[in-house]
């Protein structure tokens, strides 16, 4: 059966970590991937680090990215995720500012996936 590329916008507003209350992680609202087919997926987002900070991203309790930023320019990021991590519904995406004295602002979070037709 052929596949098309589809996407879901997880959140288009920004989240800065750590939060003003000191919280270092953020759970996005649960999201789906209607018509999800087999194959790897791509997580895309913008990140604006300030100072040195480590970003950890988990999807459905699977660690999909850990990287340290030590320069300040805002940039886009994409991460290829193994087949089977993304589900067709009730996905939980969490970002964490794991380490470092800096902060991270993450925005425009989108997931690309293969859609069965």
Secondary structure, DSSP 8 states (H G I E B T S, - for coil): --EEEEEEEEE-S-EEES-TTS--EEE---B--TTB-SS-EEEEEEEEEESSEEEEEEETTEEEEEEEE-S---EEEEEEE-TTSS-SS-B-EEEEEEESSSEEEEEEEEEEEEEE-
